[in-house]
Amino acid sequence: MTSGHWFEPLADHLGSAYLRYSFTKGTDQEVAFLLETLGLRPGQRILDVGCGPGRHAHALARAGLEVVGVDISQRFVDLAGHDAPPRATFRRLDARRLPFRAEFDAVISLCQGAFGLSAGPAATSAVGGDEDPAGDADEDRAGDGDGAVLAGIARALRPGGLAAVTAFSAYFQVRWLEDSDRFDADGGVNHERTEVRDEAGRSMPADLWTTCYTPRELRLLAERSGLQVRAVWSVEPGRYAAVPPTIESPEFLLVAERSRGN
């Protein structure tokens, strides 16, 4: 298990306050869309990669699916396990090192739950930034860690199983770049300096690194990871739909299949 990922202290501070953010309020719509799009049925086994406090995993379990949620933050894993519905279990794991082999009918990784968060300080300090380059020696540069995440997702799927993965849109990020953002055009990583507040309203400075993608990059990375792409759609939290890629939506939803021949 890798420790020291830049996201862990942020998650430790946020705790359940994470669920106050507006992008977490569309869980029911997102899960309903995925149930239909992925053809999920009660009794099937689902892996939620970067599950956070477990909002999607809980909803899927209530729909009758067997769900395993994994996250690098022990605080989030503990929150997800508290009052979890039957059929939902949670483990602390690094999404870049998933140990599963052909165990799941579907795998999801949503709202940058793991995919897109692999890059850290090293990804931006190399282009002349003033970020502290110290940290986890295993921290990945832009795209490298996400390839490991997708490859692990592909291995975890049974042949014919489907993956649903969201990624932040590079088009949207550049178009609506905030004053607090620094976008590395070489690596596709956006670095945002902000603050986060815990359940009691106490603030903490935070640095966020998110790797952003174009649809073409997602297709290439998925295919390299052993997945056959079914679709890439433009989505936003709480409004998932089969919409062709545009520059107007903040996220892309990749739907891909593990080949039955693998």
Stockholm file with secondary structure:
# STOCKHOLM 1.0

chainA/1-262         MTSGHWFEPLADHLGSAYLRYSFTKGTDQEVAFLLETLGLRPGQRILDVGCGPGRHAHALARAGLEVVGVDISQRFVDLAGHDAPPRATFRRLDARRLPFRAEFDAVISLCQGAFGLSAGPAATSAVGGDEDPAGDADEDRAGDGDGAVLAGIARALRPGGLAAVTAFSAYFQVRWLEDSDRFDADGGVNHERTEVRDEAGRSMPADLWTTCYTPRELRLLAERSGLQVRAVWSVEPGRYAAVPPTIESPEFLLVAERSRGN
#=GR chainA/1-262 SS CCCCCTHHHHHHHHGGGGGGSGGGTTHHHHHHHHHHHTTCCTTCEEEEETCTTSHHHHHHHHTTCEEEEEESCHHHHHHHHTTCCTTEEEEECCGGGCCCCSCEEEEEECTTSSTTCCBCHHHHHTTTCCSCCCSCTTCBCTTHHHHHHHHHHHHHEEEEEEEEEEEEEHHHHHHTCCTTEEEETTTTEEEEEEEEECTTCCEEEEEEEEEEECHHHHHHHHHHTTEEEEEEEEECTTCCCCCCCCSSSSEEEEEEEECTTC
#=GC SS_cons         CCCCCTHHHHHHHHGGGGGGSGGGTTHHHHHHHHHHHTTCCTTCEEEEETCTTSHHHHHHHHTTCEEEEEESCHHHHHHHHTTCCTTEEEEECCGGGCCCCSCEEEEEECTTSSTTCCBCHHHHHTTTCCSCCCSCTTCBCTTHHHHHHHHHHHHHEEEEEEEEEEEEEHHHHHHTCCTTEEEETTTTEEEEEEEEECTTCCEEEEEEEEEEECHHHHHHHHHHTTEEEEEEEEECTTCCCCCCCCSSSSEEEEEEEECTTC
//
